[in-house]
Amino acid sequence: MDEEQDKIREKAYQIWLDEGRPEGREAVHWDMARELVAQQENYLSTTKPVGDAQEQVEESTIALDNQGEFPTLTDQGEMEPPRKARTRR
């Protein structure tokens, strides 16, 4: 936990320097730094595949097989055409 706090502190300091050392924005810099560190720390976990690769292939195959079972926009045109409104004379 201390290592993470050190990274956040360093990142907040760098943000503070980059913004020209403004006063009264410590909380904002700390929040920005905490977000950036979390993104950097968890970046590698976002690139790992979820689940078994074979399972993913099977799911995508099932999805392809089911494609024709769901209505599309073109299916809506097969309904009875709307009646034209009569105008009064």
C-alpha positions in Angstrom: 0.0 0.0 0.0 2.9 2.4 0.8 4.3 1.8 -2.7 1.0 2.8 -4.3 0.8 5.9 -2.1 4.3 6.9 -3.2 3.4 6.5 -6.9 0.3 8.6 -6.3 2.3 11.3 -4.5 4.9 11.4 -7.3 2.2 11.6 -10.0 0.3 14.3 -8.1 3.6 16.3 -7.7 4.2 16.0 -11.5 0.7 17.1 -12.3 1.2 20.1 -9.9 4.5 21.0 -11.7 2.9 20.6 -15.1 0.0 23.0 -14.2 2.5 25.7 -13.1 2.4 25.0 -9.3 -1.1 26.4 -8.6 -2.2 26.8 -5.0 -5.3 25.2 -3.6 -5.6 22.3 -6.0 -4.0 19.5 -3.9 -7.2 17.4 -3.7 -7.8 17.7 -7.5 -4.2 16.7 -8.3 -4.3 13.8 -5.8 -7.6 12.5 -7.4 -6.1 12.8 -10.9 -2.9 11.0 -9.8 -4.9 8.2 -8.1 -6.9 7.7 -11.3 -3.8 7.7 -13.5 -1.9 5.3 -11.2 -4.9 2.9 -11.1 -5.1 2.9 -14.9 -1.4 2.2 -15.2 -1.4 -0.5 -12.6 -4.4 -2.3 -14.1 -3.6 -1.8 -17.7 -2.1 -5.3 -18.1 -5.1 -6.9 -16.6 -7.3 -5.4 -19.2 -5.3 -7.0 -22.0 -5.7 -10.5 -20.7 -8.4 -12.6 -22.4 -11.4 -13.4 -20.2 -12.2 -17.1 -19.8 -11.1 -20.0 -22.0 -10.3 -19.3 -25.6 -12.1 -22.4 -26.7 -15.2 -21.2 -24.8 -15.1 -17.9 -26.6 -14.9 -19.6 -30.0 -17.9 -21.7 -29.2 -19.9 -18.7 -28.0 -19.2 -16.8 -31.2 -20.1 -19.8 -33.3 -23.5 -20.1 -31.5 -24.0 -16.4 -32.1 -23.4 -16.8 -35.8 -25.8 -19.7 -36.0 -28.5 -17.7 -34.3 -28.2 -14.6 -36.5 -31.2 -15.4 -38.7 -33.5 -15.9 -35.7 -33.8 -12.3 -34.7 -35.9 -9.7 -36.5 -34.1 -7.0 -38.4 -35.1 -3.7 -39.8 -35.8 -5.3 -43.2 -38.3 -7.7 -41.5 -40.5 -4.7 -40.5 -41.2 -3.9 -44.2 -43.0 -7.2 -44.6 -46.0 -5.9 -42.6 -49.2 -4.6 -44.2 -48.5 -1.2 -45.7 -50.1 1.7 -43.8 -53.4 3.0 -45.1 -53.5 6.4 -46.7 -55.4 9.0 -44.8 -58.5 10.3 -46.6 -58.8 14.1 -47.0 -62.1 15.8 -46.5 -63.4 17.9 -49.3 
